[in-house]
Amino acid sequence: MKKTQTIKLVLVSLSVAAAFLASSGCRHAAKAPSIYDESSELPVVYPDYVETTFPPNIAPANFMIEEDAQDYVVRLTGADGAVVCVSGKKAIFPEKQWRKLLNANRGGKIAVDVFVKKDGKWLKYKTFENDVSNDPTDAYLAYRLIEPGYDYGHRIALAQRHVENFDEQLFFDNRNTASSPCVNCHSFQDRKTDRFLFHYRRTDDPIHGGTIVVNGRQAVKLSGKVDVDGINCTYPSWRPSGDLVAFSANYTRQFFHSLSSQKLEVFDAFSDLVLMDAAKNEIRVIAKTDDEFETFPYWAPDGNTLYYCSAHVVPNTTQDSPEVRVEEMVKRATDLRYNIYKMSFDESTLTFGTPELVVDAASQGRSALFPRISPDGKWLVYTLAESGTFSIWRPEADLYLLNLETGDVRAWDEVNGGDSDSYHSWSSSGRWLVFSSRREDGQYTRLYLTHVDENGVATKPFVIPQRDPEHNRRRYKSYNVPEMIVEPIKIDYRELVKTAKEEPLGTKNL
């Protein structure tokens, strides 16, 4: 290549880089103005990262200044005197400088100053401070990406996000298999990725659907069919150790409201609890009743207690066919209200004790869902809605916190927003909780993180940072079923796709 050609290529590369920086609104090594007027008001930024608490290992909390101006400067100042300063409407913080600033100020505060230039004059908004916790969060999140719609067969993907930077990788995508099937209900054993599972459903070819179980770098597809009802294993919880997975077996349907502002109702016509041995591919019934709809099992951290939800239902007849039961439950779906129960578990005999009531929501005309116990066994977080089993479509759904040592329970007011706070997951330390919420626009679920201290007091939640602050506004996907994991997924993407295309192994019912 000639020298002149080389120079041209370099100039083109520099031009592209300059264009990218200009479009992102980020110009590093900015200098804050020394002469300015001061405002007593806090700046309006998106996402709202004003006066909250960050883990020391979070990706840069980039934000956009929600105001038209000629120029912008944002200055971060640590207690140690270190300064990070950037310019542009979008405050994009260099990752290395951000990481260094957080590490130097663990347990302390970072002051944030926002300057805007209008009519040739600079204005400085009121300084706000963000705390930096001593407690890191788990490095990875797993979730499902899905349109918040109703049609079967749209693109659905399972993804992992490295929260210490902006890396997101799909570990399964339904576009790589036949007929764009539903992919859902992932569960990890003890927040590790050596053993996990998810469901692969096909309405056009139910025989080839099943539960994909990962063991290290290998995977197998199990039918997960429960003979007692002829339905599939649905909502899973992998016991913290060993080969056992608790499932609910649900016959789930949906209908649409014609008059209510609530768009959709998802309900069960049948649901029971079963126990799968993932190594032996065996299923045994835990609870099979006609008048209790058991669902959403979740193991306590020691694996000796199983929590779950159940709604009391008196069917018109115990001999109802699935079609008849669906018709019946459509009429009664909005009256279904779930309580939270627990049962002791004996590993030596694989037997469960008598159900014990933990949260009596039905007597209050409410429905309690998704019990999740903190790693130290002290706290139980659950979602409370007016009725039903699918709280993501319930605008009134809020998170509640139960102290399992004292029995005290309260609405988690410092965490809850204005619309559907629902699915949630604890970090391995029990100091962070991730949850899905529609508080921003009532349509899309986004992921929020909050710090929880030893007294159950939580900090102001913040949405998971993105490289582009407008990412969540422009990404027309909901983040569904967030689960914290401590390591990246190891199995090869191609292995999961290959397994999904195979015929499932028949599951032995005991």
LUMROGU-582160 format. One record per residue (C-alpha): y, x, z; residue number from 1; residue in three letters. Coordinates in nm, 3 decimals, always signed. Last residue first. Layout:
   north    east      up  nr rest
       Y       X       Z NUM  ALA
...
***
This chain:
   north    east      up  nr rest
  -4.225  -4.257  +4.005 510  LEU
  -4.052  -4.286  +3.666 509  ASN
  -4.128  -3.998  +3.428 508  LYS
  -3.842  -3.921  +3.190 507  THR
  -3.918  -3.892  +2.821 506  GLY
  -3.778  -3.579  +2.662 505  LEU
  -3.486  -3.649  +2.435 504  PRO
  -3.503  -3.599  +2.057 503  GLU
  -3.289  -3.307  +1.945 502  GLU
  -2.937  -3.334  +1.801 501  LYS
  -2.769  -3.296  +2.140 500  ALA
  -2.970  -2.980  +2.207 499  THR
  -2.838  -2.812  +1.893 498  LYS
  -2.478  -2.903  +1.985 497  VAL
  -2.530  -2.768  +2.337 496  LEU
  -2.676  -2.442  +2.209 495  GLU
  -2.390  -2.406  +1.961 494  ARG
  -2.132  -2.414  +2.241 493  TYR
  -2.303  -2.121  +2.413 492  ASP
  -2.378  -2.163  +2.782 491  ILE
  -2.156  -1.972  +3.021 490  LYS
  -1.901  -2.227  +3.139 489  ILE
  -1.618  -2.047  +3.316 488  PRO
  -1.616  -1.997  +3.693 487  GLU
  -1.502  -2.169  +4.013 486  VAL
  -1.512  -2.527  +3.890 485  ILE
  -1.275  -2.815  +3.966 484  MET
  -1.371  -3.147  +3.809 483  GLU
  -1.131  -3.375  +3.621 482  PRO
  -1.289  -3.703  +3.504 481  VAL
  -1.058  -3.791  +3.211 480  ASN
  -0.752  -3.621  +3.067 479  TYR
  -0.609  -3.877  +2.826 478  SER
  -0.522  -3.777  +2.472 477  LYS
  -0.219  -3.824  +2.252 476  TYR
  -0.085  -3.475  +2.304 475  ARG
  +0.288  -3.478  +2.234 474  ARG
  +0.416  -3.582  +2.574 473  ARG
  +0.159  -3.364  +2.747 472  ASN
  +0.263  -3.056  +2.548 471  HIS
  +0.637  -3.099  +2.605 470  GLU
  +0.652  -2.810  +2.854 469  PRO
  +0.492  -2.581  +2.593 468  ASP
  +0.263  -2.327  +2.761 467  ARG
  +0.123  -2.603  +2.982 466  GLN
  +0.136  -2.648  +3.359 465  PRO
  -0.100  -2.890  +3.542 464  ILE
  +0.116  -3.180  +3.663 463  VAL
  +0.265  -3.140  +4.010 462  PHE
  +0.184  -3.326  +4.330 461  PRO
  +0.432  -3.315  +4.621 460  LYS
  +0.244  -3.155  +4.909 459  THR
  -0.043  -3.308  +5.103 458  ALA
  -0.092  -3.358  +5.476 457  VAL
  -0.461  -3.382  +5.568 456  GLY
  -0.411  -3.204  +5.900 455  ASN
  -0.574  -2.879  +5.782 454  GLU
  -0.338  -2.867  +5.483 453  ASP
  -0.379  -3.028  +5.141 452  VAL
  -0.211  -2.877  +4.832 451  HIS
  -0.165  -3.106  +4.532 450  THR
  -0.260  -3.082  +4.165 449  LEU
  -0.198  -3.341  +3.896 448  TYR
  -0.389  -3.408  +3.575 447  LEU
  -0.265  -3.654  +3.315 446  ARG
  -0.390  -4.003  +3.237 445  THR
  -0.216  -4.168  +2.945 444  TYR
  -0.083  -4.524  +2.930 443  GLN
  +0.131  -4.606  +3.235 442  GLY
  +0.404  -4.366  +3.123 441  ASP
  +0.437  -4.090  +3.382 440  GLU
  +0.240  -4.235  +3.672 439  ARG
  -0.084  -4.258  +3.476 438  ARG
  -0.271  -4.035  +3.721 437  SER
  -0.580  -3.816  +3.732 436  SER
  -0.655  -3.608  +4.039 435  PHE
  -0.686  -3.244  +4.143 434  VAL
  -0.712  -3.158  +4.512 433  LEU
  -0.639  -2.825  +4.671 432  TRP
  -0.708  -2.679  +5.016 431  ARG
  -1.075  -2.776  +5.036 430  GLY
  -1.173  -2.417  +4.961 429  SER
  -1.408  -2.513  +4.675 428  SER
  -1.137  -2.733  +4.523 427  SER
  -1.166  -3.107  +4.572 426  TRP
  -1.194  -3.362  +4.288 425  SER
  -1.016  -3.687  +4.203 424  HIS
  -1.039  -3.996  +3.978 423  TYR
  -0.766  -4.257  +4.032 422  SER
  -0.393  -4.273  +4.076 421  ASP
  -0.310  -4.575  +3.862 420  SER
  +0.067  -4.619  +3.832 419  ASP
  +0.370  -4.559  +4.054 418  GLY
  +0.271  -4.238  +4.225 417  GLY
  +0.043  -4.158  +4.518 416  ASN
  +0.035  -3.812  +4.676 415  VAL
  +0.287  -3.836  +4.962 414  GLU
  +0.170  -4.191  +5.028 413  ASP
  -0.196  -4.110  +5.088 412  TRP
  -0.269  -4.459  +5.216 411  ALA
  -0.417  -4.409  +5.559 410  ARG
  -0.747  -4.389  +5.741 409  VAL
  -0.836  -4.275  +6.093 408  ASP
  -1.210  -4.264  +6.163 407  GLY
  -1.168  -3.967  +6.397 406  THR
  -1.408  -3.709  +6.252 405  GLU
  -1.442  -3.864  +5.905 404  LEU
  -1.065  -3.862  +5.859 403  ASN
  -1.015  -4.105  +5.569 402  LEU
  -0.752  -4.049  +5.298 401  LEU
  -0.658  -4.314  +5.043 400  TYR
  -0.564  -4.269  +4.677 399  LEU
  -0.392  -4.553  +4.493 398  ASP
  -0.483  -4.810  +4.226 397  ALA
  -0.203  -5.063  +4.161 396  GLU
  -0.192  -4.996  +3.786 395  PRO
  -0.566  -5.076  +3.757 394  ARG
  -0.711  -4.958  +3.425 393  TRP
  -0.817  -4.623  +3.575 392  ILE
  -0.972  -4.818  +3.863 391  SER
  -1.289  -4.913  +3.681 390  PHE
  -1.513  -5.070  +3.946 389  THR
  -1.356  -5.406  +4.018 388  GLY
  -1.097  -5.537  +4.257 387  SER
  -0.751  -5.485  +4.403 386  GLU
  -0.777  -5.107  +4.391 385  ALA
  -0.842  -4.830  +4.645 384  LEU
  -0.944  -4.483  +4.529 383  THR
  -1.123  -4.254  +4.772 382  TYR
  -1.067  -3.932  +4.963 381  VAL
  -1.301  -3.844  +5.249 380  LEU
  -1.192  -3.567  +5.482 379  TRP
  -1.370  -3.359  +5.745 378  LYS
  -1.686  -3.238  +5.572 377  GLY
  -1.555  -2.881  +5.534 376  ASP
  -1.601  -2.901  +5.155 375  PRO
  -1.390  -3.220  +5.137 374  SER
  -1.577  -3.545  +5.071 373  ILE
  -1.520  -3.752  +4.756 372  ARG
  -1.576  -4.129  +4.752 371  PRO
  -1.501  -4.267  +4.402 370  PHE
  -1.423  -4.636  +4.467 369  LEU
  -1.299  -4.883  +4.731 368  ALA
  -1.224  -5.241  +4.617 367  SER
  -0.977  -5.467  +4.796 366  ARG
  -0.964  -5.816  +4.949 365  GLY
  -0.933  -5.676  +5.301 364  GLN
  -1.291  -5.774  +5.387 363  SER
  -1.394  -5.606  +5.060 362  ALA
  -1.250  -5.271  +5.165 361  ALA
  -1.490  -5.196  +5.448 360  ASP
  -1.507  -4.816  +5.432 359  VAL
  -1.799  -4.631  +5.596 358  VAL
  -2.075  -4.894  +5.621 357  LEU
  -2.414  -4.741  +5.700 356  GLU
  -2.717  -4.776  +5.469 355  PRO
  -3.054  -4.717  +5.641 354  THR
  -3.208  -4.376  +5.578 353  GLY
  -3.311  -4.209  +5.255 352  PHE
  -3.640  -4.049  +5.152 351  THR
  -3.725  -3.736  +4.956 350  LEU
  -3.993  -3.654  +5.215 349  THR
  -3.895  -3.294  +5.296 348  SER
  -3.536  -3.345  +5.177 347  GLU
  -3.465  -3.618  +5.430 346  ASP
  -3.138  -3.791  +5.334 345  PHE
  -2.896  -3.993  +5.547 344  SER
  -2.730  -4.290  +5.380 343  MET
  -2.359  -4.364  +5.332 342  LYS
  -2.155  -4.667  +5.238 341  TYR
  -1.824  -4.735  +5.064 340  ILE
  -1.725  -5.095  +4.991 339  ASN
  -1.677  -5.253  +4.648 338  TYR
  -1.504  -5.573  +4.546 337  ARG
  -1.614  -5.785  +4.251 336  LEU
  -1.396  -6.096  +4.217 335  ASP
  -1.234  -5.979  +3.892 334  THR
  -1.579  -5.952  +3.735 333  ALA
  -1.688  -6.307  +3.825 332  ARG
  -1.656  -6.491  +3.494 331  LYS
  -1.757  -6.186  +3.295 330  VAL
  -2.039  -6.142  +3.549 329  MET
  -2.214  -6.463  +3.443 328  GLU
  -2.199  -6.387  +3.073 327  GLU
  -2.328  -6.036  +3.140 326  VAL
  -2.610  -6.175  +3.357 325  ARG
  -2.719  -6.409  +3.078 324  VAL
  -2.733  -6.124  +2.827 323  GLU
  -2.912  -5.890  +3.068 322  PRO
  -3.172  -6.160  +3.142 321  SER
  -3.131  -6.339  +3.473 320  ASP
  -3.448  -6.361  +3.680 319  GLN
  -3.281  -6.307  +4.018 318  THR
  -3.090  -6.631  +3.965 317  THR
  -2.733  -6.740  +4.020 316  ASN
  -2.659  -6.389  +4.143 315  PRO
  -2.518  -6.329  +4.492 314  VAL
  -2.313  -6.010  +4.461 313  VAL
  -2.221  -5.763  +4.734 312  HIS
  -2.040  -5.464  +4.586 311  ALA
  -2.158  -5.111  +4.657 310  SER
  -2.007  -4.763  +4.658 309  CYS
  -2.186  -4.438  +4.741 308  TYR
  -2.216  -4.159  +4.995 307  TYR
  -2.535  -3.953  +5.021 306  LEU
  -2.595  -3.748  +5.335 305  THR
  -2.800  -3.433  +5.395 304  ASN
  -2.665  -3.229  +5.103 303  GLY
  -2.448  -3.017  +5.333 302  ASP
  -2.135  -3.084  +5.124 301  PRO
  -2.185  -3.463  +5.132 300  ALA
  -2.340  -3.592  +4.813 299  TRP
  -2.166  -3.849  +4.589 298  TYR
  -2.305  -4.171  +4.442 297  PRO
  -2.073  -4.382  +4.221 296  PHE
  -2.268  -4.713  +4.208 295  THR
  -2.464  -4.975  +4.401 294  GLU
  -2.438  -5.340  +4.293 293  PHE
  -2.597  -5.526  +4.584 292  GLU
  -2.751  -5.876  +4.555 291  ASP
  -3.043  -5.805  +4.324 290  ASP
  -3.152  -5.486  +4.495 289  THR
  -3.301  -5.152  +4.391 288  LYS
  -3.194  -4.858  +4.608 287  ALA
  -3.325  -4.502  +4.592 286  ILE
  -3.558  -4.541  +4.294 285  VAL
  -3.750  -4.237  +4.174 284  ARG
  -3.693  -4.035  +3.859 283  ILE
  -3.885  -3.732  +3.734 282  GLU
  -3.782  -3.465  +3.484 281  ASN
  -3.958  -3.194  +3.685 280  LYS
  -3.659  -2.957  +3.692 279  ALA
  -3.389  -3.227  +3.699 278  ALA
  -3.557  -3.415  +3.983 277  ASP
  -3.373  -3.744  +3.951 276  MET
  -3.284  -3.985  +4.232 275  LEU
  -3.193  -4.346  +4.160 274  VAL
  -2.927  -4.593  +4.272 273  LEU
  -2.879  -4.942  +4.131 272  ASP
  -2.640  -5.127  +3.901 271  SER
  -2.664  -5.451  +3.704 270  PHE
  -2.402  -5.660  +3.521 269  ALA
  -2.146  -5.387  +3.577 268  ASP
  -1.776  -5.421  +3.496 267  PHE
  -1.495  -5.285  +3.283 266  VAL
  -1.186  -5.505  +3.255 265  GLU
  -0.915  -5.427  +3.000 264  LEU
  -0.552  -5.479  +2.919 263  LYS
  -0.392  -5.553  +3.255 262  GLN
  -0.076  -5.747  +3.174 261  SER
  -0.290  -6.058  +3.219 260  SER
  -0.295  -6.333  +2.955 259  LEU
  -0.570  -6.247  +2.704 258  SER
  -0.762  -6.002  +2.921 257  HIS
  -1.018  -5.792  +2.734 256  PHE
  -1.387  -5.748  +2.812 255  PHE
  -1.613  -5.461  +2.911 254  GLN
  -1.981  -5.388  +2.976 253  ARG
  -2.187  -5.162  +3.198 252  THR
  -2.558  -5.188  +3.277 251  TYR
  -2.561  -4.916  +3.540 250  ASN
  -2.817  -4.675  +3.685 249  ALA
  -2.638  -4.484  +3.960 248  SER
  -2.745  -4.128  +3.981 247  PHE
  -2.833  -3.876  +4.249 246  ALA
  -2.933  -3.535  +4.112 245  VAL
  -3.197  -3.318  +4.274 244  LEU
  -3.297  -2.969  +4.161 243  ASP
  -3.190  -2.756  +4.455 242  GLY
  -2.852  -2.701  +4.619 241  SER
  -2.519  -2.889  +4.630 240  PRO
  -2.693  -3.212  +4.514 239  ARG
  -2.573  -3.303  +4.165 238  TRP
  -2.378  -3.629  +4.157 237  SER
  -2.420  -3.852  +3.854 236  PRO
  -2.276  -4.181  +3.714 235  TYR
  -2.505  -4.324  +3.443 234  THR
  -2.884  -4.304  +3.444 233  CYS
  -2.994  -4.534  +3.170 232  ASN
  -3.116  -4.892  +3.160 231  ILE
  -3.460  -5.052  +3.127 230  GLY
  -3.413  -5.209  +3.469 229  ASP
  -3.716  -5.083  +3.662 228  VAL
  -3.799  -4.833  +3.388 227  ASP
  -3.497  -4.608  +3.442 226  VAL
  -3.429  -4.406  +3.126 225  LYS
  -3.284  -4.060  +3.179 224  GLY
  -3.393  -3.965  +2.826 223  SER
  -3.366  -3.596  +2.900 222  LEU
  -3.196  -3.344  +2.671 221  LYS
  -3.253  -2.977  +2.750 220  VAL
  -3.018  -2.683  +2.782 219  ALA
  -3.040  -2.306  +2.814 218  GLN
  -2.777  -2.050  +2.914 217  ARG
  -2.810  -2.110  +3.287 216  GLY
  -2.978  -2.448  +3.334 215  ASN
  -2.789  -2.718  +3.149 214  VAL
  -2.903  -3.081  +3.149 213  VAL
  -2.806  -3.305  +2.856 212  ILE
  -2.859  -3.669  +2.950 211  THR
  -2.973  -3.901  +2.674 210  GLY
  -2.911  -4.056  +2.336 209  GLY
  -3.155  -4.016  +2.050 208  HIS
  -3.336  -4.342  +2.120 207  ILE
  -3.006  -4.528  +2.143 206  PRO
  -2.941  -4.486  +1.768 205  ASP
  -2.627  -4.672  +1.658 204  ASP
  -2.505  -4.705  +2.017 203  THR
  -2.533  -4.332  +2.075 202  ARG
  -2.468  -4.182  +2.419 201  ARG
  -2.464  -3.814  +2.523 200  TYR
  -2.432  -3.781  +2.898 199  HIS
  -2.336  -3.467  +3.090 198  PHE
  -2.508  -3.207  +3.302 197  LEU
  -2.447  -2.897  +3.510 196  PHE
  -2.631  -2.593  +3.637 195  ARG
  -2.514  -2.235  +3.592 194  ASP
  -2.156  -2.368  +3.584 193  THR
  -2.061  -2.364  +3.951 192  LYS
  -1.863  -2.631  +4.135 191  ARG
  -2.153  -2.690  +4.380 190  ASP
  -2.374  -2.823  +4.100 189  GLN
  -2.156  -2.950  +3.820 188  PHE
  -2.132  -3.310  +3.693 187  SER
  -2.018  -3.439  +3.352 186  HIS
  -1.998  -3.816  +3.306 185  CYS
  -1.911  -3.857  +2.939 184  ASN
  -1.977  -3.812  +2.569 183  VAL
  -1.974  -4.123  +2.350 182  CYS
  -2.117  -4.070  +2.005 181  PRO
  -1.932  -3.960  +1.688 180  SER
  -2.199  -4.087  +1.446 179  SER
  -2.398  -3.764  +1.423 178  ALA
  -2.298  -3.446  +1.602 177  THR
  -2.021  -3.189  +1.566 176  ASN
  -1.748  -3.453  +1.593 175  ARG
  -1.871  -3.529  +1.946 174  ASN
  -1.716  -3.209  +2.077 173  ASP
  -1.871  -2.999  +2.355 172  PHE
  -1.757  -2.684  +2.537 171  PHE
  -1.399  -2.718  +2.419 170  LEU
  -1.182  -2.428  +2.529 169  GLN
  -0.840  -2.427  +2.694 168  GLU
  -0.655  -2.104  +2.775 167  ASP
  -0.311  -2.159  +2.925 166  PHE
  -0.323  -1.907  +3.210 165  ASN
  -0.438  -1.912  +3.572 164  GLU
  -0.554  -2.272  +3.521 163  VAL
  -0.835  -2.169  +3.284 162  HIS
  -0.910  -2.502  +3.121 161  ARG
  -1.254  -2.633  +3.029 160  GLN
  -1.306  -2.906  +2.775 159  ALA
  -1.539  -3.195  +2.692 158  LEU
  -1.449  -3.374  +2.370 157  ALA
  -1.427  -3.728  +2.240 156  ILE
  -1.314  -3.814  +1.888 155  ARG
  -1.326  -4.186  +1.834 154  HIS
  -1.666  -4.356  +1.809 153  GLY
  -1.642  -4.663  +2.029 152  TYR
  -1.313  -4.849  +2.021 151  ASP
  -1.126  -4.927  +2.345 150  TYR
  -0.833  -4.696  +2.371 149  GLY
  -0.699  -4.429  +2.605 148  PRO
  -0.787  -4.158  +2.353 147  GLU
  -1.028  -3.906  +2.502 146  ILE
  -1.032  -3.553  +2.636 145  LEU
  -1.295  -3.505  +2.909 144  ARG
  -1.242  -3.263  +3.195 143  TYR
  -1.341  -2.926  +3.340 142  ALA
  -1.096  -2.723  +3.546 141  LEU
  -1.108  -2.350  +3.615 140  TYR
  -0.967  -2.086  +3.849 139  ALA
  -1.025  -2.267  +4.176 138  ASP
  -0.698  -2.286  +4.369 137  THR
  -0.544  -1.999  +4.560 136  PRO
  -0.435  -2.053  +4.920 135  ASP
  -0.141  -1.847  +5.045 134  ASN
  +0.083  -2.115  +4.901 133  SER
  +0.399  -2.044  +4.704 132  VAL
  +0.676  -2.286  +4.796 131  ASP
  +0.931  -2.407  +4.544 130  ASN
  +1.303  -2.401  +4.621 129  GLU
  +1.594  -2.587  +4.469 128  PHE
  +1.942  -2.462  +4.386 127  THR
  +2.199  -2.729  +4.307 126  LYS
  +2.304  -2.716  +3.945 125  TYR
  +2.515  -2.438  +3.797 124  LYS
  +2.767  -2.531  +3.528 123  LEU
  +2.891  -2.289  +3.262 122  TRP
  +3.195  -2.362  +3.046 121  LYS
  +3.233  -2.340  +2.666 120  GLY
  +3.235  -2.716  +2.619 119  ASP
  +2.900  -2.732  +2.799 118  LYS
  +2.684  -2.444  +2.921 117  LYS
  +2.388  -2.520  +3.148 116  VAL
  +2.265  -2.317  +3.447 115  PHE
  +1.947  -2.390  +3.649 114  VAL
  +1.876  -2.192  +3.966 113  ASP
  +1.525  -2.182  +4.117 112  VAL
  +1.456  -2.019  +4.453 111  ALA
  +1.100  -1.900  +4.517 110  ILE
  +0.956  -1.947  +4.863 109  LYS
  +0.709  -1.778  +5.093 108  GLY
  +0.340  -1.780  +5.184 107  GLY
  +0.265  -1.574  +4.877 106  ARG
  +0.593  -1.428  +4.751 105  ASN
  +0.487  -1.099  +4.591 104  ALA
  +0.186  -1.265  +4.426 103  ASN
  +0.404  -1.540  +4.282 102  LEU
  +0.661  -1.298  +4.135 101  LEU
  +0.394  -1.072  +3.984 100  LYS
  +0.223  -1.367  +3.819  99  ARG
  +0.550  -1.495  +3.677  98  TRP
  +0.648  -1.149  +3.548  97  GLN
  +0.311  -1.106  +3.377  96  LYS
  +0.312  -1.458  +3.234  95  GLU
  +0.663  -1.446  +3.089  94  PRO
  +0.841  -1.769  +3.188  93  PHE
  +0.923  -2.031  +2.925  92  ILE
  +1.227  -2.236  +3.032  91  ALA
  +1.268  -2.480  +2.744  90  LYS
  +1.636  -2.549  +2.680  89  LYS
  +1.677  -2.176  +2.635  88  GLY
  +1.730  -1.871  +2.852  87  SER
  +1.506  -1.678  +3.090  86  VAL
  +1.558  -1.494  +3.420  85  CYS
  +1.294  -1.358  +3.656  84  VAL
  +1.436  -1.199  +3.972  83  VAL
  +1.276  -1.002  +4.255  82  ALA
  +1.476  -1.013  +4.579  81  GLY
  +1.172  -1.011  +4.809  80  ASP
  +1.235  -1.376  +4.891  79  ALA
  +1.183  -1.444  +4.522  78  GLY
  +1.452  -1.544  +4.274  77  THR
  +1.388  -1.750  +3.961  76  LEU
  +1.678  -1.788  +3.719  75  ARG
  +1.704  -2.048  +3.443  74  VAL
  +1.967  -2.017  +3.169  73  VAL
  +2.075  -2.278  +2.915  72  TYR
  +2.312  -2.295  +2.619  71  ASP
  +2.518  -2.541  +2.419  70  GLN
  +2.404  -2.845  +2.617  69  ALA
  +2.196  -3.160  +2.590  68  ASP
  +2.009  -3.240  +2.910  67  GLU
  +1.649  -3.277  +3.023  66  GLU
  +1.591  -2.908  +3.097  65  ILE
  +1.236  -2.829  +2.987  64  MET
  +0.972  -2.674  +3.211  63  PHE
  +0.730  -2.385  +3.229  62  ASN
  +0.526  -2.366  +3.549  61  ALA
  +0.368  -2.032  +3.465  60  PRO
  -0.010  -2.042  +3.516  59  ALA
  -0.132  -2.092  +3.873  58  ILE
  -0.279  -1.809  +4.083  57  ASN
  -0.048  -1.816  +4.386  56  PRO
  -0.102  -2.192  +4.427  55  PRO
  +0.220  -2.389  +4.378  54  PHE
  +0.408  -2.608  +4.624  53  THR
  +0.682  -2.858  +4.532  52  THR
  +1.059  -2.876  +4.541  51  GLU
  +1.135  -2.950  +4.173  50  VAL
  +0.856  -2.899  +3.920  49  TYR
  +0.909  -3.237  +3.752  48  ASP
  +0.771  -3.173  +3.404  47  PRO
  +1.029  -3.201  +3.270  46  TYR
  +1.358  -3.113  +3.439  45  VAL
  +1.650  -3.305  +3.583  44  VAL
  +1.875  -3.064  +3.772  43  PRO
  +1.956  -3.125  +4.138  42  LEU
  +2.303  -3.256  +4.212  41  GLU
  +2.579  -3.090  +4.416  40  SER
  +2.712  -2.925  +4.101  39  SER
  +2.878  -2.582  +4.084  38  GLU
  +3.125  -2.443  +3.832  37  ASP
  +3.049  -2.111  +3.669  36  TYR
  +3.142  -1.743  +3.646  35  ILE
  +2.866  -1.483  +3.686  34  SER
  +2.640  -1.625  +3.416  33  PRO
  +2.266  -1.557  +3.446  32  ALA
  +2.131  -1.285  +3.218  31  LYS
  +1.838  -1.336  +2.986  30  ALA
  +1.551  -1.087  +2.967  29  ALA
  +1.335  -1.333  +2.774  28  HIS
  +1.451  -1.564  +2.498  27  ARG
  +1.261  -1.890  +2.497  26  CYS
  +1.368  -2.203  +2.312  25  GLY
  +1.019  -2.238  +2.165  24  SER
  +1.167  -2.281  +1.819  23  SER
  +1.381  -1.968  +1.859  22  ALA
  +1.090  -1.762  +1.982  21  LEU
  +0.874  -1.877  +1.694  20  PHE
  +1.148  -1.806  +1.438  19  ALA
  +1.195  -1.457  +1.580  18  ALA
  +0.822  -1.389  +1.553  17  ALA
  +0.815  -1.514  +1.196  16  VAL
  +1.114  -1.297  +1.108  15  SER
  +0.956  -0.993  +1.271  14  LEU
  +0.639  -1.047  +1.074  13  SER
  +0.837  -1.083  +0.749  12  VAL
  +1.027  -0.763  +0.824  11  LEU
  +0.703  -0.578  +0.894  10  VAL
  +0.552  -0.705  +0.570   9  LEU
  +0.861  -0.600  +0.374   8  LYS
  +0.850  -0.252  +0.529   7  ILE
  +0.485  -0.214  +0.432   6  THR
  +0.558  -0.322  +0.076   5  GLN
  +0.837  -0.064  +0.051   4  THR
  +0.600  +0.207  +0.178   3  LYS
  +0.345  +0.129  -0.090   2  LYS
  +0.000  +0.000  +0.000   1  MET
***
